[in-house]
Amino acid sequence: MFSSLRAAVVMIALFTLLTGVAYPLFITGIAQAGLPLIANGSIVSNGGAAAGSSLVGQLFTSDNYFHGRPSAAGANGYDASASSGSNLGPTSKKLMDRIGSDITALRQAGAESVPSDAVTASASGLDPHISPEFAAVQVSRIAKARGLKADIVSSLINRHTDTPLFGIFGEPRVSVLEINLALDGEFKPRAN
C-alpha cells in the first residue's frame, strides 16, 4: 500500500512541476521571444507612459475626444474586471429604451444616420474600435470642442482607419485610443 501511495505522490509532484511550472514557463518564453508586444498586453505608450492597451477599450466622455461603443462591462462601462455583455435580448424593453435614447442623443447632436456600433455594445463590452462611420458621426462635436475645421478631423479619421486583413478579413475600423492620442498629439484640446 505504501509503495502505491509513494508512486502516486511522486506522480502528482512530477506532473505538477511539469504542467504547472515547466510548461507555462516554456510557453511564456516562446511568447516573450516571438511576440513580446502582444505577450505583454499590447500596451500603447504616450510620451513614455502607458496610455492603455490596443486590445481593451476605454471610456472617453469629453467632447474633445472620440467616444467608443456603449459598454455593459461594469457599472460605468469599460471595466476590464467585469468584461461581459448586457445579456439583454432583442425583446428587452430596457435595451430598446437605451438604444432609443442613444439614437435620439446622436440625432440631436447632428447625426443624420446612426451606425449600429454607435448604439450597440460588443459581446465583451471592451471593444477598442469603432467603425469609420461612427467616427464620422462624431466629427462636428470634436471639431467644435477643439476649434478645428471638420475636414481636418475627417482627414485624421482617414489616416487612422485600419483596413481589413489582406483586404478581406474583418471590417474597416478605427482604434479609439490611438485616434484620441493622435488628436492630442496634433491638436491640443481647448480648456472648457
Salt bridges, closest charged atoms under 4 A:
ASP97 OD2 - LYS93 NZ 3.00
ASP102 OD2 - ARG98 NH1 2.60
ASP127 OD2 - ARG69 NH1 3.21
ASP127 OD1 - HIS129 ND1 3.85
ASP184 OD1 - ARG146 NH2 2.79
GLU186 OE1 - ARG159 NH2 2.85
